[in-house]
């Protein structure tokens, strides 16, 4: 599907799935190992099903999500590829995972008991990836507990140990000392399994940042969400790799354009009062769509950068216009208009947060429009 020229929406995102496909191809070509596309939180707000299909088209071997219901959304859409749930699910969801060939993390001895009981009761094996805590202090057993956990899982039965994984805490920083510590701890866990003849098929540690900068941590698979979406994972440098942003634009419409007199209050709370006669436009997107109430919001119209004035409303924002524009004109909240561009990173800095947090805030009522360039 090519990019439509006219949209019937008040506000919408434009997402290039061909960029996702090319990003995956670049990562697999560069790392030389298999790729697991991470689609948690609806692929960072991009749409897990559509992005997942493009990720597989690009050559990914696995998909990953945070929760079982996210995995089921992929299964219900007809995606049969291997899917790993990265988070520990409620025990009530284990049967669903087993019935739908969804891989779960094995992060504790207690979970091994429960998983085994349910797999044996259903008469179907549950595929698991062992989770080792290498220094992030989150999920998983310690490195010296991996072999006992694997042995216990084998004793219990019903569990197919297909992978070993962990997660870097500081991969987006420049050679943080914890990186080497975590890699060493991961290698200790892996070696213990290898020496016992229990090395799993898939071994993965690196996220996007580590996969690009830490070759010794690639093993035989790397994971990534930012990689496939073309976002910069680094805190200390610009993105130099030829990754392409999948989210190319966030747009809305100009729904009002009028001259107001001096001393006129704009929006809730009287936070902006006109100093003279001003031309004020109203744009059809607000905090109900994900625009936050912070100073310095801007939009683009006709290649011009325009300030948002007054407090952001739920459904609209007001902007100060240099001249009159036709109603229904497209306004760019993110993306390029003429020679001006607003990037994801620009908005994240304005919101004093990370780009993932901003993307999570673009609500479900904003339609996602997909295309292939």
WOSULWO-V43232 format. One record per residue. N is the residue number from 1. RES is the residue in three letters. SS is DSSP state (H for helix, E for strand, - for the rest). Layout:
n:N res:RES ss:SS
n:N res:RES ss:SS
This chain:
n:1 res:UNK ss:-
n:2 res:UNK ss:-
n:3 res:UNK ss:-
n:4 res:UNK ss:-
n:5 res:UNK ss:-
n:6 res:UNK ss:-
n:7 res:UNK ss:-
n:8 res:UNK ss:-
n:9 res:UNK ss:-
n:10 res:UNK ss:-
n:11 res:UNK ss:E
n:12 res:UNK ss:E
n:13 res:UNK ss:E
n:14 res:UNK ss:E
n:15 res:UNK ss:E
n:16 res:UNK ss:E
n:17 res:UNK ss:H
n:18 res:UNK ss:H
n:19 res:UNK ss:H
n:20 res:UNK ss:H
n:21 res:UNK ss:H
n:22 res:UNK ss:H
n:23 res:UNK ss:H
n:24 res:UNK ss:H
n:25 res:UNK ss:H
n:26 res:UNK ss:H
n:27 res:UNK ss:H
n:28 res:UNK ss:H
n:29 res:UNK ss:H
n:30 res:UNK ss:H
n:31 res:UNK ss:H
n:32 res:UNK ss:-
n:33 res:UNK ss:-
n:34 res:UNK ss:E
n:35 res:UNK ss:E
n:36 res:UNK ss:E
n:37 res:UNK ss:E
n:38 res:UNK ss:E
n:39 res:UNK ss:-
n:40 res:UNK ss:H
n:41 res:UNK ss:H
n:42 res:UNK ss:H
n:43 res:UNK ss:H
n:44 res:UNK ss:H
n:45 res:UNK ss:-
n:46 res:UNK ss:-
n:47 res:UNK ss:-
n:48 res:UNK ss:H
n:49 res:UNK ss:H
n:50 res:UNK ss:H
n:51 res:UNK ss:H
n:52 res:UNK ss:H
n:53 res:UNK ss:H
n:54 res:UNK ss:H
n:55 res:UNK ss:H
n:56 res:UNK ss:H
n:57 res:UNK ss:H
n:58 res:UNK ss:-
n:59 res:UNK ss:-
n:60 res:UNK ss:-
n:61 res:UNK ss:-
n:62 res:UNK ss:E
n:63 res:UNK ss:E
n:64 res:UNK ss:E
n:65 res:UNK ss:E
n:66 res:UNK ss:-
n:67 res:UNK ss:-
n:68 res:UNK ss:H
n:69 res:UNK ss:H
n:70 res:UNK ss:H
n:71 res:UNK ss:H
n:72 res:UNK ss:H
n:73 res:UNK ss:H
n:74 res:UNK ss:H
n:75 res:UNK ss:H
n:76 res:UNK ss:H
n:77 res:UNK ss:-
n:78 res:UNK ss:-
n:79 res:UNK ss:-
n:80 res:UNK ss:-
n:81 res:UNK ss:-
n:82 res:UNK ss:-
n:83 res:UNK ss:E
n:84 res:UNK ss:E
n:85 res:UNK ss:E
n:86 res:UNK ss:-
n:87 res:UNK ss:-
n:88 res:UNK ss:-
n:89 res:UNK ss:-
n:90 res:UNK ss:-
n:91 res:UNK ss:H
n:92 res:UNK ss:H
n:93 res:UNK ss:H
n:94 res:UNK ss:H
n:95 res:UNK ss:H
n:96 res:UNK ss:H
n:97 res:UNK ss:H
n:98 res:UNK ss:H
n:99 res:UNK ss:H
n:100 res:UNK ss:-
n:101 res:UNK ss:-
n:102 res:UNK ss:-
n:103 res:UNK ss:E
n:104 res:UNK ss:E
n:105 res:UNK ss:E
n:106 res:UNK ss:E
n:107 res:UNK ss:-
n:108 res:UNK ss:-
n:109 res:UNK ss:H
n:110 res:UNK ss:H
n:111 res:UNK ss:H
n:112 res:UNK ss:H
n:113 res:UNK ss:H
n:114 res:UNK ss:H
n:115 res:UNK ss:H
n:116 res:UNK ss:H
n:117 res:UNK ss:H
n:118 res:UNK ss:H
n:119 res:UNK ss:H
n:120 res:UNK ss:H
n:121 res:UNK ss:H
n:122 res:UNK ss:H
n:123 res:UNK ss:-
n:124 res:UNK ss:-
n:125 res:UNK ss:-
n:126 res:UNK ss:E
n:127 res:UNK ss:E
n:128 res:UNK ss:E
n:129 res:UNK ss:E
n:130 res:UNK ss:E
n:131 res:UNK ss:E
n:132 res:UNK ss:E
n:133 res:UNK ss:E
n:134 res:UNK ss:-
n:135 res:UNK ss:-
n:136 res:UNK ss:-
n:137 res:UNK ss:-
n:138 res:UNK ss:-
n:139 res:UNK ss:-
n:140 res:UNK ss:-
n:141 res:UNK ss:E
n:142 res:UNK ss:E
n:143 res:UNK ss:H
n:144 res:UNK ss:H
n:145 res:UNK ss:H
n:146 res:UNK ss:H
n:147 res:UNK ss:H
n:148 res:UNK ss:H
n:149 res:UNK ss:H
n:150 res:UNK ss:H
n:151 res:UNK ss:H
n:152 res:UNK ss:H
n:153 res:UNK ss:H
n:154 res:UNK ss:H
n:155 res:UNK ss:H
n:156 res:UNK ss:H
n:157 res:UNK ss:-
n:158 res:UNK ss:-
n:159 res:UNK ss:E
n:160 res:UNK ss:E
n:161 res:UNK ss:E
n:162 res:UNK ss:E
n:163 res:UNK ss:E
n:164 res:UNK ss:E
n:165 res:UNK ss:E
n:166 res:UNK ss:-
n:167 res:UNK ss:-
n:168 res:UNK ss:-
n:169 res:UNK ss:-
n:170 res:UNK ss:-
n:171 res:UNK ss:-
n:172 res:UNK ss:-
n:173 res:UNK ss:-
n:174 res:UNK ss:-
n:175 res:UNK ss:-
n:176 res:UNK ss:-
n:177 res:UNK ss:H
n:178 res:UNK ss:H
n:179 res:UNK ss:H
n:180 res:UNK ss:H
n:181 res:UNK ss:H
n:182 res:UNK ss:H
n:183 res:UNK ss:H
n:184 res:UNK ss:H
n:185 res:UNK ss:H
n:186 res:UNK ss:H
n:187 res:UNK ss:H
n:188 res:UNK ss:H
n:189 res:UNK ss:H
n:190 res:UNK ss:H
n:191 res:UNK ss:H
n:192 res:UNK ss:H
n:193 res:UNK ss:H
n:194 res:UNK ss:H
n:195 res:UNK ss:H
n:196 res:UNK ss:-
n:197 res:UNK ss:-
n:198 res:UNK ss:-
n:199 res:UNK ss:-
n:200 res:UNK ss:-
n:201 res:UNK ss:-
n:202 res:UNK ss:E
n:203 res:UNK ss:E
n:204 res:UNK ss:E
n:205 res:UNK ss:-
n:206 res:UNK ss:-
n:207 res:UNK ss:-
n:208 res:UNK ss:H
n:209 res:UNK ss:H
n:210 res:UNK ss:H
n:211 res:UNK ss:H
n:212 res:UNK ss:H
n:213 res:UNK ss:H
n:214 res:UNK ss:-
n:215 res:UNK ss:H
n:216 res:UNK ss:H
n:217 res:UNK ss:H
n:218 res:UNK ss:-
n:219 res:UNK ss:-
n:220 res:UNK ss:-
n:221 res:UNK ss:E
n:222 res:UNK ss:E
n:223 res:UNK ss:E
n:224 res:UNK ss:E
n:225 res:UNK ss:-
n:226 res:UNK ss:H
n:227 res:UNK ss:H
n:228 res:UNK ss:H
n:229 res:UNK ss:H
n:230 res:UNK ss:-
n:231 res:UNK ss:-
n:232 res:UNK ss:-
n:233 res:UNK ss:-
n:234 res:UNK ss:-
n:235 res:UNK ss:-
n:236 res:UNK ss:-
n:237 res:UNK ss:-
n:238 res:UNK ss:-
n:239 res:UNK ss:-
n:240 res:UNK ss:-
n:241 res:UNK ss:-
n:242 res:UNK ss:-
n:243 res:UNK ss:-
n:244 res:UNK ss:-
n:245 res:UNK ss:-
n:246 res:UNK ss:-
n:247 res:UNK ss:E
n:248 res:UNK ss:E
n:249 res:UNK ss:E
n:250 res:UNK ss:E
n:251 res:UNK ss:E
n:252 res:UNK ss:E
n:253 res:UNK ss:E
n:254 res:UNK ss:E
n:255 res:UNK ss:E
n:256 res:UNK ss:E
n:257 res:UNK ss:E
n:258 res:UNK ss:E
n:259 res:UNK ss:E
n:260 res:UNK ss:E
n:261 res:UNK ss:-
n:262 res:UNK ss:-
n:263 res:UNK ss:-
n:264 res:UNK ss:-
n:265 res:UNK ss:E
n:266 res:UNK ss:E
n:267 res:UNK ss:-
n:268 res:UNK ss:H
n:269 res:UNK ss:H
n:270 res:UNK ss:H
n:271 res:UNK ss:-
n:272 res:UNK ss:E
n:273 res:UNK ss:E
n:274 res:UNK ss:-
n:275 res:UNK ss:-
n:276 res:UNK ss:-
n:277 res:UNK ss:-
n:278 res:UNK ss:E
n:279 res:UNK ss:E
n:280 res:UNK ss:E
n:281 res:UNK ss:E
n:282 res:UNK ss:E
n:283 res:UNK ss:E
n:284 res:UNK ss:-
n:285 res:UNK ss:-
n:286 res:UNK ss:-
n:287 res:UNK ss:-
n:288 res:UNK ss:-
n:289 res:UNK ss:-
n:290 res:UNK ss:-
n:291 res:UNK ss:-
n:292 res:UNK ss:-
n:293 res:UNK ss:-
n:294 res:UNK ss:-
n:295 res:UNK ss:-
n:296 res:UNK ss:-
n:297 res:UNK ss:-
n:298 res:UNK ss:E
n:299 res:UNK ss:E
n:300 res:UNK ss:E
n:301 res:UNK ss:E
n:302 res:UNK ss:-
n:303 res:UNK ss:-
n:304 res:UNK ss:E
n:305 res:UNK ss:E
n:306 res:UNK ss:E
n:307 res:UNK ss:E
n:308 res:UNK ss:E
n:309 res:UNK ss:E
n:310 res:UNK ss:-
n:311 res:UNK ss:-
n:312 res:UNK ss:-
n:313 res:UNK ss:-
n:314 res:UNK ss:-
n:315 res:UNK ss:-
n:316 res:UNK ss:-
n:317 res:UNK ss:E
n:318 res:UNK ss:E
n:319 res:UNK ss:E
n:320 res:UNK ss:E
n:321 res:UNK ss:E
n:322 res:UNK ss:-
n:323 res:UNK ss:-
n:324 res:UNK ss:-
n:325 res:UNK ss:-
n:326 res:UNK ss:-
n:327 res:UNK ss:-
n:328 res:UNK ss:-
n:329 res:UNK ss:-
n:330 res:UNK ss:E
n:331 res:UNK ss:E
n:332 res:UNK ss:E
n:333 res:UNK ss:E
n:334 res:UNK ss:E
n:335 res:UNK ss:E
n:336 res:UNK ss:E
n:337 res:UNK ss:E
n:338 res:UNK ss:-
n:339 res:UNK ss:-
n:340 res:UNK ss:E
n:341 res:UNK ss:E
n:342 res:UNK ss:E
n:343 res:UNK ss:-
n:344 res:UNK ss:H
n:345 res:UNK ss:H
n:346 res:UNK ss:H
n:347 res:UNK ss:H
n:348 res:UNK ss:H
n:349 res:UNK ss:H
n:350 res:UNK ss:H
n:351 res:UNK ss:-
n:352 res:UNK ss:-
n:353 res:UNK ss:-
n:354 res:UNK ss:-
n:355 res:UNK ss:H
n:356 res:UNK ss:H
n:357 res:UNK ss:H
n:358 res:UNK ss:H
n:359 res:UNK ss:H
n:360 res:UNK ss:H
n:361 res:UNK ss:-
n:362 res:UNK ss:-
n:363 res:UNK ss:-
n:364 res:UNK ss:-
n:365 res:UNK ss:-
n:366 res:UNK ss:-
n:367 res:UNK ss:E
n:368 res:UNK ss:E
n:369 res:UNK ss:E
n:370 res:UNK ss:E
n:371 res:UNK ss:E
n:372 res:UNK ss:-
n:373 res:UNK ss:-
